[in-house]
Amino acid sequence: MAIVKPFKGLRPPRELVEQVESRPYDVLDSEEARAEAGDNEKSLYHIIKPEIDFPEGTSEYDERVYQRAADNFAKFQREGWLVQDADEHYYVYAQTMNGHTQYGLVVGAAVADYMNGVILKHELTRRDKEEDRMKHVRICNANMEPVFLAYPDDAVLDAIVARYAAQKPEYDFIAPVDGFRHRFWLVEGEDDLRAITERFARMPHLYIADGHHRTAAAALVGAEKAKANPHHTGKEEYNYLMAVCFPASQLTILDYNRVVKDLNGHSPAEFIQLLEKHFTVVPKGADPYRPTCLHEFSLYMQGEWYSLMLKPGLVDETDPIGSLDVSISSKLILDELLGIKDLRSDKRIDFVGGLRGLGELKRRVDSGEMQMALALYPVSMQQIIRIADSGNIMPPKATWFEPKLRSGLVVHKLS
């Protein structure tokens, strides 16, 4: 069962939320954060990307940078830019993108559930990235940014969320850069708090959708604190990490596409001929062509788009990993034809995800930077759950969730 609890969130006053909130730390680099923060001293980037307070070129891993995060976090509280709620709450967080709204519950999720496999992952994490976030959590003694979890759809939770969503939100704004609407409500009343806790307790698993490194870091720091506390009871705030939990059916996963610098010595005509061994290749002209179903891929090369439909009988559909389009394209195209064996380290390949779309693929090929682009049909949440339930790990660069959670709407202090 999944253990969750309400918590006393640290939040910006309503009139300051648009000055405080930001994009997540890991979707932009230091210079982008510096530009977005500008002269706004209330921007959360001063806490989650504190290298912007130092001269350009300062490493984000400099020990002074971590200390500045803690100093700025203290300043935000001192100045009243982040204020702790008097009572424990769950929170409802709604995001609207392209007319579709997804409604999440902000909860304290049990660290023990991550450690014992109730909270399931589908990606590998890198220790260096974990340690970076662990340092940040330790020195701030807080989860500054939430992790993004999915849960099996639940009609009772849907009804509770719908009741709050019909009321006036605490926050309601259109975010810069992405242009999406974000709304936020406080869940109040013992009955609702108890009902939410009880419904989650019926769930065998929660699933990490996005934020694997943040989840690992928050859980590992929580476990550290428990081990170091001789009076540990299990009720301390560090036993929980801040998560936004969405019904799985509401989530949007976008395509995560590939661009490649060369054809591994093949001419374009030879490359098409080689593809025909495993795919039915159909020219689609100059207009961008998007795959319409699983096992169809879209190739762009020399100003022309092609549909690549996998031929029948080449994949074991009962294999949760081997039947993924990211696995098929990696094995039959990138490895077999182009000699790209490690997506994480090969410098001949790059990845284009999220909202940049097919136009970005075309631009990078037409510029001469890349020779070909490969567009994939998006992974489904059902595929992710199937893989997580089976104890497997997704291939790298497989999922891109949108919209991203905004940071700074609520913070979870660990003590």
Secondary structure, 3 states (H helix, E strand, C coil): CCCEECECCEECCHHHHHHHCECCHHHCCHHHHHHHHCCCCCCCHHHHCHHHHCCCCCCCCCHHHHHHHHHHHHHHHHCCCCEECCCCEEEEEEEEECCEEEEEEEEEEEHHHHHCCCEECCCCCCHHHHHHHHHHHHHHCEECCCEEEEECCCHHHHHHHHHHHCCCCCEEEECCCCCCEEEEEEECCHHHHHHHHHHHHCCCCEEEEECHHHHHHHHHHHHHHHHHCCCCCCCCHHHEEEEEEEEHHHCEEECEEEEECCCCCCCHHHHHHHHCCCEEEEEEECCCCCCCCCCEEEEEECCEEEEEEECCCCCCCCCCCCCCHHHHHHHHHHHCCCCCCCCCCCCCEEEEEHHHHHHHHHHHHHCCCCCEEEEECCCCHHHHHHHHHCCCCCCCCCCEEECCCCECCCEEECC
